[in-house]
Amino acid sequence: MQRVVSGRLGGRKLLPLPRSVTGVRPSSGRVRGAIFDRLQHEVVGAHVLDLFAGSGALAIEALSRGASHATLVEQQSGLARFLDRQLEALDLKSATRVVRDDARRFLDRQGPSATPFDLVLVDPPYAELNLYGEVLDRLLAGAWLAPSATVVIEYQKRRGQRPELAIPRRLVSEAVRDHGQTALEFFSLREPS
């Protein structure tokens, strides 16, 4: 049973994923704690984009710690319906938007929101390494990010080594945190030259 780690919803139980849902690996409480303990006050008032939302645990943690709004993008229809139930159970519907779409199509088709995102969470299936570069390129091309935005990616190390990921040059790695075979990397935007 997963729980919200901290913030105003700290300790609240998250609904279990439906048995019919496969291929979802929710971020552990330890990993979620590491992300938001590092970001701390940067989350307060933030507009959050959770790509590959899955269980919604990352966006929910951000909202619990003071984010003002979260957009959750999930392509599986069963998971999108589950996210609606999860957010309703936690009384977070008014602060969220669930979009059933592929993350790449969403970024190509939607166009940036009126309010750019302050925090973007990128946690695709670990085996699909191509998705990191494809999504990050689209984030930058579409002007989705606020000037002081933070992008956090979660990936799996292989035999203790970080995989080769196609990270756009405009993103600067600010920190890497290892948690067993899971790694978190925090990026900011490079000033245009």
NULUMGU-931466 format. One line per field, with one value per residue: chain; x, y, z of N, C-alpha, C in turn. Coordinates in steps of 0.02 Angstrom, whole numbers, always signed. Layout:
BEGIN
unit (A,...)
n.u (X,...)
n.v (Y,...)
n.w (Z,...)
ca.u (X,...)
ca.v (Y,...)
ca.w (Z,...)
c.u (X,...)
c.v (Y,...)
c.w (Z,...)
# end
This chain:
BEGIN
unit (A,A,A,A,A,A,A,A,A,A,A,A,A,A,A,A,A,A,A,A,A,A,A,A,A,A,A,A,A,A,A,A,A,A,A,A,A,A,A,A,A,A,A,A,A,A,A,A,A,A,A,A,A,A,A,A,A,A,A,A,A,A,A,A,A,A,A,A,A,A,A,A,A,A,A,A,A,A,A,A,A,A,A,A,A,A,A,A,A,A,A,A,A,A,A,A,A,A,A,A,A,A,A,A,A,A,A,A,A,A,A,A,A,A,A,A,A,A,A,A,A,A,A,A,A,A,A,A,A,A,A,A,A,A,A,A,A,A,A,A,A,A,A,A,A,A,A,A,A,A,A,A,A,A,A,A,A,A,A,A,A,A,A,A,A,A,A,A,A,A,A,A,A,A,A,A,A,A,A,A,A,A,A,A,A,A,A,A,A,A,A,A,A)
n.u (+42,+37,+80,+55,+200,+236,+188,+29,-56,+11,+43,-81,-168,-141,-245,-249,-175,-277,-304,-308,-220,-64,+117,+153,+254,+254,+331,+434,+401,+518,+592,+506,+506,+641,+646,+560,+606,+727,+686,+601,+549,+533,+428,+312,+168,+191,+164,+135,+189,+158,+220,+189,+109,+57,+25,+1,+67,+181,+136,+35,+109,+178,+72,+28,+133,+121,+111,+21,-57,-79,-47,-82,-23,-69,-66,-137,-302,-372,-291,-300,-434,-426,-340,-425,-516,-427,-382,-503,-533,-438,-475,-427,-466,-499,-379,-312,-280,-319,-253,-285,-173,-34,+125,+213,+130,+40,+124,+159,+36,-49,+3,+84,+26,-69,-5,+160,+251,+321,+380,+426,+396,+471,+452,+461,+427,+561,+633,+618,+718,+730,+623,+652,+739,+655,+541,+596,+654,+536,+474,+559,+554,+422,+404,+359,+408,+433,+546,+625,+612,+613,+663,+636,+702,+676,+763,+827,+974,+1098,+1182,+1243,+1279,+1241,+1120,+1145,+1075,+980,+999,+944,+1048,+1011,+968,+1028,+1116,+1087,+1094,+1119,+1042,+1060,+968,+979,+955,+887,+893,+888,+880,+907,+864,+896,+855,+967,+1034,+994,+1117)
n.v (-59,+103,+266,+443,+537,+658,+826,+914,+808,+705,+538,+492,+359,+290,+238,+66,+4,-48,-223,-255,-170,-163,-161,-46,+48,+112,+256,+236,+271,+315,+364,+465,+546,+586,+664,+773,+820,+873,+974,+1054,+1210,+1254,+1190,+1243,+1324,+1291,+1250,+1096,+968,+806,+686,+527,+476,+365,+291,+412,+453,+539,+668,+686,+690,+809,+902,+884,+941,+1074,+1121,+1212,+1170,+1024,+938,+784,+665,+523,+377,+254,+204,+141,+171,+311,+329,+272,+366,+477,+431,+413,+545,+606,+538,+592,+722,+810,+850,+979,+1041,+981,+908,+778,+698,+593,+527,+496,+544,+610,+644,+727,+836,+879,+912,+987,+1115,+1242,+1277,+1416,+1453,+1422,+1272,+1246,+1138,+984,+814,+669,+508,+382,+212,+112,+35,+98,+194,+289,+374,+475,+575,+610,+664,+767,+849,+894,+964,+1075,+1129,+1166,+1270,+1245,+1262,+1359,+1499,+1473,+1338,+1169,+1010,+843,+685,+510,+359,+194,+118,+15,-123,-41,+68,+222,+243,+286,+432,+537,+692,+854,+996,+1116,+1090,+1085,+981,+978,+901,+731,+593,+441,+294,+148,+46,+141,+301,+477,+627,+799,+941,+1105,+1251,+1305,+1465,+1554,+1581)
n.w (+0,-51,+10,+32,+52,+121,+175,+160,+137,+191,+237,+195,+117,-44,-177,-223,-375,-511,-544,-677,-739,-814,-823,-752,-646,-502,-430,-290,-115,-54,-162,-209,-95,-98,-215,-186,-64,-102,-190,-111,-65,-194,-250,-200,-248,-379,-553,-616,-726,-757,-845,-920,-814,-741,-590,-532,-420,-411,-452,-358,-240,-263,-261,-130,-64,-91,-225,-349,-457,-560,-709,-774,-880,-963,-1059,-1057,-1056,-951,-842,-844,-807,-680,-620,-613,-516,-408,-384,-353,-234,-150,-145,-244,-369,-416,-429,-530,-692,-795,-933,-1063,-1160,-1271,-1216,-1305,-1414,-1347,-1312,-1439,-1497,-1412,-1382,-1287,-1121,-1053,-939,-913,-867,-707,-649,-713,-726,-776,-810,-891,-953,-902,-996,-1118,-1178,-1278,-1262,-1168,-1229,-1338,-1277,-1198,-1297,-1361,-1257,-1247,-1376,-1387,-1298,-1167,-1040,-893,-866,-752,-733,-669,-719,-690,-707,-700,-697,-734,-675,-751,-703,-609,-686,-768,-897,-1071,-1116,-1223,-1195,-1215,-1259,-1203,-1077,-914,-808,-639,-525,-474,-404,-326,-293,-248,-384,-451,-523,-503,-593,-596,-686,-753,-852,-977,-1001,-1149,-1276)
ca.u (+0,+76,+54,+86,+256,+238,+145,-38,-88,+59,+15,-142,-159,-159,-284,-208,-186,-321,-269,-307,-167,+2,+172,+161,+301,+249,+391,+430,+398,+586,+611,+465,+534,+705,+633,+528,+649,+777,+654,+573,+505,+522,+365,+256,+138,+214,+122,+172,+171,+179,+215,+190,+86,+49,-18,-10,+99,+226,+96,+0,+159,+191,+14,+29,+186,+107,+102,-46,-94,-42,-74,-58,-31,-64,-96,-181,-368,-388,-254,-328,-495,-402,-314,-483,-540,-376,-382,-567,-528,-395,-504,-379,-490,-500,-310,-280,-309,-295,-256,-271,-137,+37,+160,+240,+74,+15,+169,+156,-31,-84,+31,+94,-30,-62,+45,+210,+262,+378,+409,+406,+417,+476,+465,+433,+451,+634,+661,+610,+765,+719,+570,+680,+759,+598,+498,+633,+657,+470,+464,+596,+530,+355,+402,+317,+441,+446,+618,+660,+584,+653,+642,+662,+692,+690,+783,+857,+1043,+1112,+1245,+1271,+1297,+1185,+1113,+1157,+1011,+986,+977,+958,+1101,+983,+955,+1089,+1107,+1103,+1108,+1099,+1034,+1051,+929,+985,+961,+850,+928,+850,+923,+873,+889,+870,+865,+1026,+1018,+1012,+1178)
ca.v (+0,+165,+324,+508,+540,+717,+881,+916,+742,+656,+480,+468,+301,+294,+181,+17,+1,-103,-283,-257,-126,-195,-120,+16,+43,+175,+278,+218,+326,+339,+404,+526,+587,+615,+717,+833,+847,+914,+1034,+1091,+1268,+1265,+1158,+1284,+1366,+1270,+1215,+1034,+924,+737,+645,+456,+484,+300,+291,+481,+465,+597,+730,+691,+713,+880,+940,+880,+985,+1145,+1140,+1240,+1133,+972,+905,+716,+636,+449,+352,+197,+228,+115,+211,+379,+324,+261,+430,+518,+405,+427,+617,+619,+512,+637,+789,+849,+859,+1049,+1063,+936,+893,+714,+696,+527,+536,+481,+605,+644,+675,+782,+893,+903,+932,+1033,+1182,+1258,+1306,+1488,+1458,+1370,+1229,+1258,+1073,+930,+749,+624,+441,+333,+144,+112,+2,+140,+249,+341,+421,+532,+627,+631,+706,+828,+892,+924,+1013,+1135,+1156,+1194,+1324,+1222,+1272,+1426,+1511,+1443,+1270,+1110,+948,+786,+621,+450,+304,+136,+103,-54,-145,+17,+121,+260,+232,+343,+464,+595,+751,+915,+1039,+1173,+1068,+1078,+936,+1011,+851,+662,+558,+369,+258,+80,+45,+198,+365,+538,+682,+863,+986,+1173,+1276,+1345,+1530,+1557,+1621)
ca.w (+0,-54,+46,+19,+98,+164,+156,+191,+131,+215,+271,+163,+74,-114,-199,-259,-447,-531,-566,-750,-764,-815,-847,-715,-591,-465,-394,-219,-67,-44,-221,-207,-41,-120,-263,-158,-12,-136,-218,-54,-76,-266,-268,-175,-299,-446,-602,-626,-780,-743,-906,-902,-745,-707,-530,-511,-355,-412,-453,-293,-191,-276,-237,-57,-39,-105,-295,-358,-508,-594,-767,-776,-947,-961,-1121,-1047,-1037,-885,-793,-841,-766,-612,-595,-594,-451,-358,-369,-320,-165,-112,-152,-283,-437,-436,-439,-577,-758,-821,-1006,-1089,-1223,-1272,-1195,-1364,-1451,-1305,-1319,-1508,-1518,-1367,-1378,-1216,-1084,-1040,-886,-925,-810,-663,-632,-758,-702,-833,-783,-938,-941,-902,-1055,-1177,-1168,-1329,-1242,-1131,-1276,-1378,-1236,-1179,-1357,-1372,-1203,-1263,-1440,-1379,-1248,-1111,-976,-865,-867,-694,-725,-653,-750,-653,-741,-661,-741,-702,-691,-772,-671,-575,-734,-795,-969,-1116,-1132,-1267,-1158,-1254,-1232,-1165,-1008,-875,-751,-576,-473,-485,-340,-336,-243,-272,-457,-478,-520,-516,-616,-593,-738,-761,-920,-991,-1031,-1220,-1287)
c.u (+44,+40,+88,+140,+250,+191,+76,-75,-43,+25,-48,-126,-179,-198,-238,-225,-233,-280,-262,-250,-101,+55,+182,+205,+297,+315,+382,+425,+467,+608,+571,+490,+598,+694,+610,+566,+703,+745,+626,+528,+493,+455,+305,+232,+154,+157,+163,+144,+201,+167,+223,+166,+76,+0,-35,+27,+145,+187,+60,+48,+173,+134,+11,+79,+178,+103,+30,-89,-49,-82,-41,-74,-19,-100,-143,-249,-388,-353,-281,-392,-476,-377,-372,-510,-491,-378,-447,-563,-487,-418,-456,-404,-486,-430,-273,-316,-278,-306,-238,-240,-66,+74,+187,+185,+46,+58,+169,+90,-60,-60,+36,+33,-18,-9,+97,+223,+327,+416,+381,+437,+414,+498,+433,+454,+527,+665,+659,+652,+755,+668,+598,+697,+700,+553,+533,+640,+591,+454,+498,+570,+463,+349,+356,+344,+447,+522,+656,+638,+637,+621,+675,+648,+712,+708,+817,+930,+1049,+1181,+1282,+1289,+1234,+1181,+1130,+1089,+1024,+957,+994,+1008,+1074,+965,+1021,+1075,+1132,+1122,+1084,+1096,+1020,+1014,+927,+996,+922,+892,+879,+899,+880,+905,+858,+884,+928,+1004,+1038,+1072,+1169)
c.v (+62,+220,+387,+517,+598,+771,+875,+850,+686,+600,+453,+410,+318,+232,+130,+17,-56,-163,-286,-214,-162,-145,-54,+4,+109,+192,+263,+280,+356,+385,+470,+574,+622,+672,+780,+860,+891,+979,+1081,+1148,+1284,+1237,+1202,+1331,+1345,+1241,+1156,+996,+855,+696,+572,+448,+418,+304,+362,+500,+526,+662,+740,+716,+787,+923,+940,+929,+1057,+1166,+1164,+1201,+1080,+946,+837,+686,+561,+421,+293,+221,+203,+153,+282,+380,+314,+327,+476,+496,+422,+501,+637,+597,+557,+710,+836,+866,+932,+1076,+1021,+933,+827,+713,+625,+535,+510,+547,+644,+679,+734,+844,+921,+939,+988,+1105,+1201,+1290,+1381,+1500,+1403,+1331,+1245,+1194,+1021,+866,+700,+556,+388,+262,+141,+84,+47,+203,+305,+393,+482,+589,+654,+679,+772,+876,+929,+977,+1079,+1168,+1191,+1249,+1307,+1243,+1345,+1436,+1478,+1371,+1219,+1050,+891,+723,+565,+394,+250,+129,+30,-74,-86,+75,+157,+248,+296,+371,+525,+656,+813,+961,+1096,+1154,+1056,+1033,+971,+961,+782,+628,+485,+339,+185,+82,+100,+261,+422,+591,+745,+911,+1055,+1195,+1317,+1410,+1529,+1602,+1670)
c.w (+0,-16,+21,+72,+147,+138,+187,+186,+157,+254,+239,+116,+3,-133,-233,-333,-463,-556,-642,-780,-759,-838,-811,-655,-552,-430,-320,-175,-55,-101,-222,-153,-62,-169,-228,-97,-43,-162,-165,-76,-149,-288,-250,-230,-370,-487,-625,-686,-766,-806,-886,-830,-708,-649,-506,-447,-356,-410,-386,-239,-200,-249,-160,-27,-63,-176,-305,-408,-539,-653,-772,-844,-943,-1022,-1110,-1021,-967,-830,-788,-799,-692,-581,-574,-526,-395,-336,-334,-246,-120,-114,-189,-354,-460,-451,-491,-643,-780,-896,-1027,-1158,-1215,-1257,-1255,-1403,-1412,-1315,-1389,-1523,-1476,-1371,-1305,-1185,-1074,-986,-898,-860,-773,-647,-680,-733,-760,-808,-829,-919,-950,-966,-1118,-1172,-1219,-1307,-1205,-1179,-1316,-1339,-1217,-1238,-1368,-1318,-1221,-1327,-1432,-1327,-1190,-1043,-957,-864,-809,-682,-704,-688,-712,-694,-693,-710,-701,-724,-711,-746,-640,-620,-758,-870,-1008,-1136,-1176,-1232,-1200,-1219,-1190,-1094,-973,-815,-688,-522,-497,-417,-355,-277,-266,-347,-491,-470,-536,-541,-622,-643,-732,-832,-924,-1022,-1105,-1230,-1344)
# end
